[in-house]
């Protein structure tokens, strides 16, 4: 009776397969050639033989030849194998760490994505089907490519925080890309130099500091919290250079008046007091140099006057000596 029942079920299964051309496992109404309800397991053909690992072959629809294998690449990596010469396994997924490798097995650490390819490792980005740029690693460079005239990071357009702007030609070390110079513009979509920063009114352009807690002073293009060293420093002033002191019309303060002012104020006229320097947070180098030169030139005028008086006294004393 049992044998008869089994044979009947088997016959029914065969007839269903012949008529419907679909096979169902876990379902009596398969909708595909093979329709499985539930889990399916593929096992390796031979233990410790990677060439019989679990997986499925897929053929080229034009020639029906083997074109790709999907399955276990080794003991832990799942992947895709392609028939292109010198390529082989083109995709890996490391089941231990969740890392992904394209053209190369991923490293067993925190490297989430590994890229390798005989033609160079690259990532391309498209928008609505159009190529917009990407990243490419060659034997010597890491290139950031764009189909536009520059590379922008931030709110673009207009330019955001960083803009790499490529026009004129550049060849050799120091170039971004293969034949263009690197220009960085911050809040500026048309930088005129290697680094071009445009700061808004009342904002700080650049802050160089040894601490993230440093607060910049507003209203200055450059803030440096520390020492600066350079071979040459040039300050260009809008105000007049103090040669006007030697003009005949210059009003030189009388020495007695100057002494009274110094005793009263505690500093030279036109020079900031110590309290003012402290409250302002420093001095303006260019303006201070101009003021210092002004005082030096005034000092020379006082010396010239004293020299005249000294000569006059010597002449007077010489006359008195002759009378004796």
C-alpha positions in Angstrom: 0.0 0.0 0.0 2.8 2.4 1.0 4.8 1.6 -2.2 1.7 2.2 -4.3 1.1 5.6 -2.6 4.7 6.7 -3.2 4.6 5.6 -6.8 1.4 7.5 -7.3 2.8 10.7 -5.8 6.0 10.3 -7.9 3.9 9.7 -11.1 1.8 12.8 -10.3 5.0 14.8 -9.9 6.4 13.6 -13.2 3.1 14.2 -15.0 2.9 17.7 -13.6 6.5 18.4 -14.6 5.8 17.2 -18.2 2.7 19.1 -18.6 3.5 22.4 -16.8 7.3 22.3 -17.4 7.7 23.8 -13.9 8.9 22.0 -10.8 7.9 23.1 -7.3 9.5 22.2 -4.0 7.3 23.2 -1.1 4.6 24.4 -3.5 2.0 22.6 -5.7 1.7 25.6 -8.1 5.2 26.4 -9.3 5.4 29.6 -11.3 8.9 29.1 -12.6 11.0 26.2 -14.0 12.1 25.7 -10.4 10.0 27.2 -7.6 11.2 26.6 -4.1 9.4 27.7 -0.9 11.8 27.8 2.0 15.5 27.7 2.2 17.9 26.0 -0.1 21.5 24.9 0.6 24.3 24.4 -1.9 27.2 22.3 -0.7 30.7 21.8 -1.9 31.2 18.8 -4.1 34.5 17.8 -2.5 35.7 18.8 1.0 38.8 21.0 0.9 38.6 21.5 -2.9 37.9 25.1 -3.8 37.2 24.1 -7.5 34.1 22.2 -6.4 32.8 25.0 -4.1 29.1 25.6 -3.8 27.6 27.8 -6.5 25.8 28.1 -9.8 27.0 28.7 -13.3 25.4 31.2 -15.7 25.8 31.1 -19.5 25.9 33.7 -22.2 22.4 33.9 -23.7 23.9 34.3 -27.2 26.2 31.3 -27.2 25.0 29.4 -24.1 28.7 29.1 -23.0 29.7 29.4 -19.3 30.2 33.1 -18.6 29.9 33.6 -14.8 30.0 31.6 -11.6 28.2 32.8 -8.5 29.1 31.1 -5.3 31.8 30.6 -2.7 35.2 31.8 -3.8 36.9 30.1 -0.8 36.1 29.2 2.7 34.7 32.6 3.8 34.3 34.8 0.6 31.2 34.7 -1.5 31.7 36.2 -5.0 31.3 36.4 -8.7 33.7 34.8 -11.2 33.9 36.1 -14.7 35.4 34.4 -17.8 37.4 37.4 -19.0 41.1 36.4 -19.2 43.4 37.6 -16.3 40.4 38.8 -14.3 38.7 35.7 -12.8 37.0 36.6 -9.5 35.6 40.1 -9.9 33.5 40.5 -6.7 34.1 39.3 -3.1 32.0 39.5 0.0 33.8 38.6 3.2 31.2 36.8 5.4 33.3 37.3 8.5 33.7 41.1 8.5 31.2 42.3 5.9 34.0 43.7 3.7 33.7 44.0 -0.1 36.4 43.5 -2.7 36.2 44.4 -6.4 38.9 42.6 -8.3 40.7 41.6 -5.1 39.8 39.9 -1.9 39.1 42.4 0.9 41.5 42.7 3.8 40.3 41.2 7.0 40.1 44.4 9.0 38.2 47.7 8.9 38.8 48.2 5.1 35.2 48.1 4.0 35.9 48.4 0.2 39.0 47.2 -1.8 39.4 48.0 -5.5 41.8 46.4 -8.0 41.8 46.0 -11.7 44.4 45.5 -14.5 43.2 48.7 -16.1 43.3 50.7 -12.9 41.0 51.0 -9.9 38.3 53.5 -10.3 34.9 54.7 -9.2 32.6 56.4 -11.7 29.6 58.6 -10.9 26.6 59.3 -13.1 23.6 61.5 -12.9 20.5 60.8 -15.0 22.7 58.6 -17.3 25.4 61.2 -17.8 29.0 60.8 -16.6 29.9 63.4 -13.9 33.3 62.3 -12.7 34.9 59.9 -10.3 38.0 58.6 -8.5 40.9 56.7 -10.1 44.0 55.1 -8.6 47.0 54.6 -10.9 50.5 53.3 -10.1 51.6 56.8 -8.8 48.6 59.0 -8.2 45.1 59.2 -6.8 43.0 61.3 -9.2 39.8 63.1 -8.6 38.1 63.6 -12.0 35.2 65.7 -13.1 33.5 66.3 -16.4 33.2 70.0 -15.6 35.9 72.7 -15.2 36.5 72.0 -11.6 35.9 69.9 -8.5 33.8 71.3 -5.7 32.9 70.2 -2.2 30.1 71.9 -0.4 27.0 73.7 -1.7 27.6 73.8 -5.4 26.8 75.8 -7.4 27.6 78.4 -6.3 31.0 77.2 -4.9 31.0 75.7 -1.5 33.8 75.2 1.0 36.5 73.9 -1.3 36.9 74.3 -5.1 39.7 72.8 -7.2 39.9 74.9 -10.3 42.0 73.6 -13.2 42.6 76.2 -15.9 46.0 76.8 -17.2 48.3 74.0 -18.2 50.6 72.3 -15.7 52.9 69.4 -16.2 54.8 67.5 -13.5 54.8 67.3 -9.7 52.3 69.5 -8.0 49.5 69.2 -10.6 46.0 67.9 -9.9 45.0 65.5 -12.6 47.3 64.9 -15.6 47.7 68.3 -17.1 46.2 71.0 -14.9 47.3 73.0 -11.8 45.6 72.8 -8.5 43.8 75.9 -7.3 41.8 75.9 -4.0 39.0 78.4 -3.6 37.1 78.8 -0.4 33.8 80.6 -0.7 35.1 81.5 -4.2 34.3 79.7 -7.5 37.1 81.5 -9.4 40.3 81.4 -7.4 43.2 83.6 -8.7 46.0 81.8 -6.9 46.9 78.4 -5.5 44.9 79.2 -2.4 42.2 82.0 -2.6 40.0 82.6 0.3 37.1 85.1 0.2 35.9 86.0 3.7 32.6 87.8 4.3 32.3 91.1 6.2 33.0 90.5 9.9 34.2 86.9 9.5 37.6 85.3 9.9 39.4 84.2 6.7 42.0 81.8 8.0 42.8 80.6 11.6 46.0 78.8 12.4 46.1 77.5 15.9 47.5 74.7 18.0 44.2 74.2 19.8 40.6 73.7 18.6 39.5 75.9 21.5 41.2 79.0 20.1 38.7 81.7 19.2 39.7 84.0 16.2 39.4 87.8 16.4 36.7 89.0 14.0 37.5 91.4 11.2 40.8 90.0 10.2 41.7 87.9 7.1 44.4 85.9 9.0 44.6 84.8 12.6 47.7 83.0 13.9 47.8 81.8 17.5 51.6 81.6 17.8 54.8 82.9 16.2 55.4 83.6 12.6 58.8 83.5 10.8 59.6 84.6 7.3 62.6 85.8 5.3 60.9 89.0 4.2 57.8 90.9 5.3 56.3 93.8 3.3 53.5 95.9 4.7 51.7 98.2 2.2 50.1 101.2 3.8 47.4 103.5 2.5 48.5 106.4 4.7 51.3 108.8 3.8 54.9 107.9 4.7 56.3 110.4 7.3 58.6 112.4 5.0 56.1 115.2 5.6 57.9 115.8 8.9 60.8 117.4 7.0 58.5 119.7 5.2 59.2 123.4 6.1 55.5 123.8 7.0 55.5 120.9 9.5 54.3 122.0 12.9 56.9 120.6 15.3 55.9 120.6 19.0 58.0 122.7 21.3 60.2 120.6 23.6 58.8 122.2 26.7 55.2 121.4 25.5 56.3 117.9 24.5 57.7 117.3 28.0 54.5 118.5 29.6 52.4 116.2 27.4 54.6 113.2 28.2 54.4 113.9 31.9 50.6 114.3 31.7 49.7 111.3 29.4 52.6 108.9 30.1 53.4 108.3 26.4 54.4 110.2 23.3 51.7 112.1 21.4 50.3 110.0 18.5 51.6 106.7 20.0 49.2 104.3 21.6 49.3 104.0 25.4 50.0 100.6 27.0 46.3 100.4 28.1 45.1 101.0 24.6 47.4 98.4 23.2 46.2 95.9 25.8 42.5 96.7 25.1 43.0 96.5 21.3 44.8 93.1 21.7 48.0 94.3 20.0 49.3 96.9 17.6 49.1 97.2 13.8 52.7 96.7 12.6 52.5 98.9 9.5 50.9 101.8 11.3 53.2 101.5 14.3 56.3 101.5 11.9 54.9 104.7 10.3 54.4 106.3 13.7 57.9 105.3 15.0 59.5 106.7 11.8 57.5 109.9 12.4 58.9 110.2 15.9 62.5 109.4 14.7 62.3 112.1 12.1 60.9 114.6 14.7 63.8 113.6 16.9 66.2 114.5 14.1 64.5 118.0 13.9 65.1 118.5 17.6 68.7 117.4 17.2 69.2 119.8 14.3 67.8 122.6 16.5 70.0 121.6 19.4 73.0 121.5 17.0 72.3 125.0 15.8 72.0 126.2 19.4 75.2 124.4 20.3 77.1 126.1 17.5 75.7 129.5 18.4 76.8 129.0 22.0 80.3 128.0 20.9 80.5 131.0 18.7 79.4 133.3 21.5 81.9 131.8 23.9 84.7 132.2 21.3 83.9 135.9 20.9 84.0 136.4 24.7 87.3 134.7 24.9 88.8 137.0 22.3 87.6 140.1 24.3 89.5 139.0 27.3 
